[in-house]
Amino acid sequence: MKRLATAVMAAIMAILSATAFASHGSLSYTGAIEAQNEIALSAPFSGRVDAVNFKVGDVVNAGDVVAVMRTEKVYSPISGTVEAIFADVGYDATAVSSRYGGVLFIEPTNKYTLYVDDKYAYESVSAMYAHLGDTVYLKCVTDGSHVGTGRITAIDDDGVYTVETTAGEFYPGEAVRVYNRERKYDVDRIGRGTIIVSTPETVSAEGYIVNRFVEVGDTVEKGQLIMETVTDLPSYEEYTGTEIISPVSGIVTQVLVSEADSVSSQGVVAYICPMEDMGVEIELTEEELAEVGVGTQLELVFEQVPGELRLTGEITGISYIPQSILESSTSSQSADAAEAETDDTVYYKAYVDFPATDGLRLGMTATVYRIN
C-alpha cells in the first residue's frame, strides 16, 4: 500500500511538472532590468550645493531630501535693536542696499561712544595702564550727576582709548571722566573724553532675500542670523526652499553634483528611476515577432531573489529598428571583430513591464517565458 502511494505521488509530480513546462510554451528569453524612464531633479535656484544625501544605486522614497542648496547667511554685526528695514522677503538685496545704503539698520545696545585721552589720567601707577576689554566707570565733568559704565573696545598707539558705554545716560557732547575702579577716585582716573552718540549699524546684503528672521523693534545679539539670500531668483513665488526633494520612490541612477559644487537655476543634480518604471529588456528574432507582440503576457522568473520571485509581465513596446543597427551606431569594436561575427540573425528589442516589487534592482537578470 505504501509503495502504491509513493508511485501515485511521483506520477502527480511528473504531471504537474509537465503542465508547468507546457504553460510556458516553447519560447523563453533572458533579459535584464533596465530603467525605462528617469526623472530629473533640478536646482531651484543658482548657487552652491550644501549637501548630497544619496549616491548612485540608493533607493529613495517619495519626499526624501536628495540634496540641499546653500543660502548665503547674513549675521548681525553688533548687539542692538533693529531700527529700520528696507527690504522684505523676495526683494533684490543688492538693489536695495545700493539705493538706501543697506537692507536694515541696527541701533547699538551701546548708545554712546567716547574717545578717551590718557593725558588727563592721574599720575599714578594704577592709572597708567588700561587693557582691551576692561570695564571702566564714567562720571560727567560738570557736576558728577551723570554716571555709567563702559568697555574699552580699542587702544591706539597714541594712548587714546575707544570706550563704548554699557549703562548710563549722557548728553551728546558731554565731557566725561573715565576711571578704572567703581569708586571713581582721582587716583583711579585713566583719562577724559567727550560723549558721541553711536550711529546705527548698516547691514547690507547681496542676492535675493528668501528668509528674514527679524522685524523692526526686535533686539539682536552680535552674530545672530538675521536673513538668508540666494544668488538668483526669478520671482519669490517660484521659491520652494533649499531642499531638492524626490517626488517618487525609486532608484538613484545618476548624481551629477558634489558638495560645494556650483549649479545653475534648473540645472540637473540627479536622476531617479521610479520603481514602476523598471522594466526587463529582451531580444526577439524576426520570426518570433509573428508569435508575440505588444500586449503578450509573459512570466518573469528572478532566481537571484530569495525564494525565486515569479511575476507576470506584459510586452509594452518593441523597437522598430534592429538591434544590430542600434549597436553599430554606438559600438567602438574594430572592423576585424565585426567581420568575425557570423550570426546573421536579426533581433529586435522588446520592453516588458511588470509590477514594482521590493527586492528588485536595476541590472538583475530575469528568465522570461511566454504564457500560453
C-alpha angles and dihedrals in degrees: 000000000000091000090051092053091050091051091050092051091050090051092050092050091049091051092048091048092050091047092051091050091048092050089061093054122209097297120091132159140185119226142156134234111260134178106259092185137014129201117215119223111208136196112256092217142001116279144082129316111247098188142357112206103184138044134208111292095025120129115235130193125219107275096027115138104239097179140354128221121221123242125201109250121219116201131192110260093206143018113260147089126306104247103177139002123198101177133056131196110298095029125127100249092194092058093044092050090050092051102040102023092248146012094246140355129225124205106220120244085225098069098187138044129193134183109223119209113208092209085086092055120119112255098248134113092244092055097046098079134054129171136210109266095021117145111237134190125230135207128172117246096224103067107333092247094122112068135164147139135258145173130240106241100172141013122196130202092259094063096259116141123204109218126189115198119237098182140010138058123258140167119254108260093018116147113238134188116220125214134186094216130054093235089068098214119167090251088060095054112119097176149306135262146168124255115248121186109240113242122230115268115245118225116199129182142181130226130020121322111238099165132024119184103186139063132198109287096027118132116229136190125226108272094021116143107248104167147354128221138188129209100237130022119158090196135348090234087068094052110110099170133266097288121098103210129194110237092200142038111251149103126301105239100173137016112191102180141051132205113294093016117139117238132181125235109284090009111150114251100173146355126227126197107211114230091240090054096063112110140169119246118210134174123239126195118230089251091055091054087075090060103038135034145149108327096027111143116233136181116229119203119197107192094179092066113087109262092019106272117230122194136173115236140174135221106247100175144005124203116245091209121075115249091238091062093047091051095045090058092059103024121113096191119134124257090247091055091049092051090050091064110098101173106109094179113129116224131194123200116239126193119220119199122203137170116280112255134180115255098037120119135188111269095028114143121240131189107219125204130188113242113224 
